[in-house]
Amino acid sequence: MDKQSEHIRRYEIEMLKPWFKKGNRVLEIGGEYGFQASIIASWGCEVVSIDVAPKESEYYTVLPYDGVLLPFRNETFDIVFSSNTLKHVKHLNLLLAEVRRVMVTEGWGIHVMPNSVWRFWSNLAHYLDLIRKFLTGVYGLSYIIRRELFPRRHGEKGNVLSEIYYFSKIYWKRFLEASEFTVVRIEGNGLFYMSPCIFPDSSLKIGRILSRILGSVSNTYFTKSELK
């Protein structure tokens, strides 16, 4: 994990600290390096982190799983947390059914996801990055036309244009409600950045200022199961 990603993920999880109480049993889905899991654990929570392709790191042990079935008993966790993960899940309806199963009756689902603001500005950033790489000789014109002319989709559904809708609050609220969750609240993260990052040395302070003008690039969805 690069330092800028680390700074963003730390900022992201620190904003959610009030939701994690000492002694909470937490399941993190899509833990990757275990960076955020290590922070949550430092707050006194009992954390299990899982990923379909966990990375070896010094942060926290991340266990493998198959992307759908959660190998835990019913009503095991007080909080099920994910960051920038649900958009990558192919069979998300099946996974969310598993999330409902392993959550306790009064448990919370807390899911951070990029939104339409991020998708729009990342589409633009793709072309700004191509111009920079062309002018500095990293890519030739023929390579750009053949391989890099269009941005790649980021999630499992749609394309780079339709993802502006599929990353929206409207879409995710409807999808989560259709998956038998109540969306209790939705919060922006108060941070702006693009991918690829055009200004890699920009600080979180600048990102917070830009978010007031251009909008937050991620939303956090706080959910409860309707079946509990």
Beta strands, then each sheet from edge to edge (+ up, - down):
strand 1: 25-29
strand 2: 46-51
strand 3: 62-64
strand 4: 77-83
strand 5: 103-114
strand 6: 181-188
strand 7: 218-225
sheet 1: 3+ 2+ 1+ 4+ 5+ 7- 6+
end
